[in-house]
Amino acid sequence: MYAAVLEKTLQALDPRIINVEKIRDTEKTFIIRFKNQTVLIKDGYVMEPEKLSSGTADGIGIADLITSMKLKAVDFIFCDEKFSHVHSEAEKAFLSLLLELIGPNQQLFFTTHNTDVLDMNFPFHSFAFLRRESSNEESVSCVFASEYLKKNTLSLKNAVENDLFLSMPDTDRIYKIGNLFRGEKA
């Protein structure tokens, strides 16, 4: 099953991939075939990582996650930023698949910086936002969307974009970098 999941996952992330095959008489060794090259995966490690994009390489961990969920091998699933190099639409599709695979005794924790996920129409109590306090270097607090938003008619994405949860980065500091190059006061 894993080889098929790995193949479909990697092909979804990189349509140049022709197929993925398990190498016979070996454990945990697979070959990714492109038109003009191959890439070997041994024990979850890509032997020539420069041949794969970051998103395609991340697909190996995504395939591992999908397979372990399908086999009910784990009850607690923590998917931490596995999609940072993956297109937003692919991330949302994979998240939908993960939710479909959740068994009755499994729980999924999914972290992302992708605000497009907020359009997926999940209930507010599904979301928690982390924020770092500027007054204390070591303080990170958790804010639950359901504490602020009570009506389902409200837009969670709009609340995030308007920084209701104080979790957005301070982009003004980024724009001030440009002032340095224009000779303006930063």
Steps between C-alpha positions, in 0.01 A plus 500: 500500500778744589654493151163592343440782750855628451460492121164683498621756754821580315322510161250748645791722606713450189323391180836415339519184711417196289478250784637388836604140550611300800832332431453127543688310768571817697328663794379859476675573172316666212591649166332811359502497122497814289533502123878558504609418854430295810521578868551242773326512839653277766356484851311825437809690385542633149841396370534796261279770656611765250299317234169569680329828577441575867127434456556164333747400772241601762260264323687202644402604853146572382475148352633357829231690690219392267607135515534491877156659537343253257658206682385650833862464616475814714226663705660843545598666174705819508546644151733795555557721195545210258349712223716812513641425151171380353242697304207623708241301306701179543530565873124543531438181300744302715343641817158386375642154437656486847167592657329229297750244631461585870375200693277510807794493744733728304561870540671729249689817588588694186719809498533738209572861412270473200196721556321336204424209734270738687263491201435127549193561714612326818328591827668778697588269789734314261745791492762619743752773424844536655647839568830614643481783748746781426533580870631155589738312269399158629126553514285337235128503561218309341180674392191302407284640222183388678577738787469796263259385231158378608290518183557264208418786264830671588805449281794335673734600218386861527562491877852367443579751225382781730725357776221438750712228665821712498680219319600675177864594438604863531537574128569868569846397617558324169395802297733719706792304360425664165529839670863420578577470130314818412699696758190553715485458874423139587 
